[in-house]
Amino acid sequence: MAKLDCLYCTCSCFHGQPNLHTNSDYNEVKQCSKANDTKNNNKQDYSNKIFESNKECKNSGLSIISSLNTRYQLNFKNYIQELYKALIKECNYNLLDLNSVNTSLDCESLTSVTNRTLKAIQNKQIFSILGYFPIISKELKNRGWVEKRDPHRPPINYSQYLKSSPYMVNWIESPPLISSTNEKEGAMERLKSLQSWSILKNKRSDFIFVTRKHLINWSTLSQFTCVSQMTRHVFCTKNGLAQCLESYKNVQTNLMFPRCHYIRNEADSDAFVEDYITTALVSTLKIIVKAIENNKRIFNVNGNIPYKIINFVEQRIIKFLNKQITGNTETGIWKFKSQKEIWSEFMIYYTKLIIDSNAQFNQAYTSELELDVYAKCKYLLEKVKPYRPQHYIDGITNTWIIKPTSNCSGHGIMLSRDLPTIQRKITETDILRNNYILQKYIERPLLVYTCKIDLRQWFLVTNMSPVVVWMYKEGYVRFCANSFSMENTHESIHLSNVRLQLKYRKIRNSQVPEECMWDYKELQNHLRNIGQEYVWDELIFPGMSESIYAVLQAATDTSFYRDNTFQLLGADFLITDNFIPYLIEINSIPGLNPSTSVIANLVPKLLSDIVKVTVDYKKNSNADTGLFVKVVPEKWKPASAVVVDSCNQINSSTTEVPFTFDYHRRWMDFVNKKLVALRLNSFRTAQRSGETWSMSMAPQPPPVIATEEILRCRLHRGAD
């Protein structure tokens, strides 16, 4: 598609050069518009479902969402109606026959518009918007900027929306303005726009706001024009992010990202299999340790799992540890391909341990046996942890999430813990020739009302050399409709995508909000109600900031950054049950369409604050930046702690630091030390009392010491 940005004269019309647009250019734009209209119409059947779902949802218990100091005060009951009325009013103004309203610019108004436009040219305050973002236009105009907009080519098809049903408001790019403008004022605005266009059509834009970079003709774009799209970034695709963070997969780091395997060839597949098997072995240790600590009898002479499985796991774990300790680069340490029968047998019994709560090992129970097995498994588990940095999130079921690299909105994603099923899926051939990302599923998520949630975090990148990133202090929380369970892999339980969960709103958990969504304030209120009022400011939000910054740093070598460029992106985070935020993926075009009342309330303020950062702060470092806060790495902070507030004013009266990358590490250390201290305390209690094992007591020392000595020796000489 050639020069779509010519729609707003931002390419060949620079520096007062004559307009070189041809009729063929305009015809192509018209074809594009028709294609978009067709696309919107194709969505109508699906939109009907949205409307019906919204209509039939329960109306009880609705609460008005905070307007965040905007004019928006929309809730689930009224948001579609209010936005639709605003959009219809705007449609009517843009389709109005100016001749029929007997309105014209008088001489004084005409002079005023001309002078304002000429002043904007002189001050380099000409902007263009490619798409439908009326909030951006309003904010810039309030600052004296003038919009360069061809009045004959509106950003949306107003005639289509004038005839559309209310639910179609969900498909526009951002919420319309709710204003008190009347018909005459609307007509006057169009006349002023016509007058400005006659002056600006051959001038270049100084600021272009667009969310789809293919609409910009980069080859002819002026270097002085500020654009809201970075030219290239690899971290906004599933495979790009996985490759970008490859080096973080098996190391201890403050970046929390579930390990991924990008399957492109046999070597990638083999690496996944080794990870899968190691996870299964470690999970077996966890199952045994947890059962004994919970005073569950797992030994019985008539048990359905061979006792030799424990010895098998011990030997393989020791072999794994030897490889890590000695730095052995030997590949295929499990000899999986040549010993498939042995490993298949192990996986059969491992699966029994997962799904059968009554599974037992076929060995007569004695307290000495239980004590010895516990000591061995506990010791090995502790030794493995440093080499399995994602030990906590792995759980015990070895579940993986399979993501096609070419799909979005949750399409084609599936969960599985069965290795043959996963291998079949990733080797399937289809017309799209999909590659797959295999990502370790987080088995211990934070639950709200027994349901899984994840967070959409907006952030603004204003530089990549060096990295400058702004985190937004508001966002939204997406709920899965039904109660969490690792036994059931249904999408309504595990995948929180808005469009996907729409299907389950009518059968959702009764405590889940009607739209399966909260804003951050509601989540913070919930954390406060469960006695965790500090984790948001001290762990979750700083942890998300740290991960975003680390990704951008890791991507600097593979990203091409153009000066005078910024971009709004959206990151998806999942919070674990110990309040650690894990980055799942990053979206280059975070949906701002008002698909829920929560988003409809948040986006106007978000767009307004983008202008504050990219326009106001650029000129004045003391300017208000709204809810955006700049991420400052710990190593860059001054020796004396200071706070940088939302207006970027240094406040020395308090010692609280809103962003410090050390929070994450210190919190994890605290959690781990606390757990270790509790275990050691119970162990020492048992030592002093000399009592046998019980739920509240640890094993007596002699067998533990003996077992540990034996295992240490095996670690040094390797397993047989």
HELIX and SHEET records of a PDB file:
HELIX    1   1 LEU A    4  TYR A    8  5                                   5    
HELIX    2   2 PHE A   14  GLY A   16  5                                   3    
HELIX    3   3 ASN A   23  ASN A   42  1                                  20    
HELIX    4   4 GLN A   44  GLU A   56  1                                  13    
HELIX    5   5 TYR A   79  ASN A   94  1                                  16    
HELIX    6   6 LEU A   98  VAL A  101  5                                   4    
HELIX    7   7 CYS A  107  GLN A  122  1                                  16    
HELIX    8   8 PRO A  134  ASN A  142  1                                   9    
HELIX    9   9 TYR A  158  LYS A  163  1                                   6    
HELIX   10  10 PRO A  166  TRP A  171  5                                   6    
HELIX   11  11 GLU A  183  LEU A  200  1                                  18    
HELIX   12  12 LYS A  213  LEU A  215  5                                   3    
HELIX   13  13 TRP A  218  THR A  220  5                                   3    
HELIX   14  14 VAL A  234  CYS A  236  5                                   3    
HELIX   15  15 LYS A  238  CYS A  244  1                                   7    
HELIX   16  16 GLU A  246  TYR A  248  5                                   3    
HELIX   17  17 GLU A  266  GLU A  293  1                                  28    
HELIX   18  18 LYS A  308  THR A  326  1                                  19    
HELIX   19  19 LYS A  340  ILE A  355  1                                  16    
HELIX   20  20 SER A  367  VAL A  384  1                                  18    
HELIX   21  21 LYS A  385  TYR A  387  5                                   3    
HELIX   22  22 LEU A  419  ILE A  426  1                                   8    
HELIX   23  23 GLU A  491  HIS A  494  1                                   4    
HELIX   24  24 VAL A  498  GLN A  501  1                                   4    
HELIX   25  25 LEU A  502  ILE A  507  5                                   6    
HELIX   26  26 TYR A  520  ASN A  529  1                                  10    
HELIX   27  27 VAL A  535  VAL A  535  1                                   1    
HELIX   28  28 TRP A  536  ILE A  540  3                                   5    
HELIX   29  29 PHE A  541  ALA A  554  1                                  14    
HELIX   30  30 SER A  597  VAL A  611  1                                  15    
HELIX   31  31 LYS A  612  ASP A  616  3                                   5    
HELIX   32  32 TYR A  617  LYS A  619  1                                   3    
HELIX   33  33 GLU A  634  TRP A  636  5                                   3    
HELIX   34  34 ASP A  662  SER A  689  1                                  28    
HELIX   35  35 PRO A  701  ARG A  717  1                                  17    
SHEET    1   A 4 VAL A 146  GLU A 147  0                                        
SHEET    2   A 4 ILE A 126  LEU A 130  1                                        
SHEET    3   A 4 PHE A 207  VAL A 210  1                                        
SHEET    4   A 4 CYS A 226  VAL A 227  1                                        
SHEET    1   B 4 CYS A 260  ILE A 263  0                                        
SHEET    2   B 4 TYR A 436  LYS A 440 -1                                        
SHEET    3   B 4 TRP A 400  PRO A 404 -1                                        
SHEET    4   B 4 MET A 414  SER A 416 -1                                        
SHEET    1   C 2 PHE A 299  ASN A 300  0                                        
SHEET    2   C 2 PHE A 361  ASN A 362  1                                        
SHEET    1   D 4 LEU A 447  VAL A 448  0                                        
SHEET    2   D 4 CYS A 451  MET A 464 -1                                        
SHEET    3   D 4 VAL A 467  SER A 483 -1                                        
SHEET    4   D 4 MET A 517  ASP A 519 -1                                        
SHEET    1   E 4 LEU A 447  VAL A 448  0                                        
SHEET    2   E 4 CYS A 451  MET A 464 -1                                        
SHEET    3   E 4 GLN A 567  ILE A 575 -1                                        
SHEET    4   E 4 PRO A 581  ASN A 587 -1                                        
SHEET    1   F 4 LEU A 447  VAL A 448  0                                        
SHEET    2   F 4 CYS A 451  MET A 464 -1                                        
SHEET    3   F 4 VAL A 467  SER A 483 -1                                        
SHEET    4   F 4 PHE A 628  LYS A 630 -1                                        
SHEET    1   G 2 VAL A 643  VAL A 644  0                                        
SHEET    2   G 2 ILE A 650  ASN A 651 -1                                        
END                                                                             
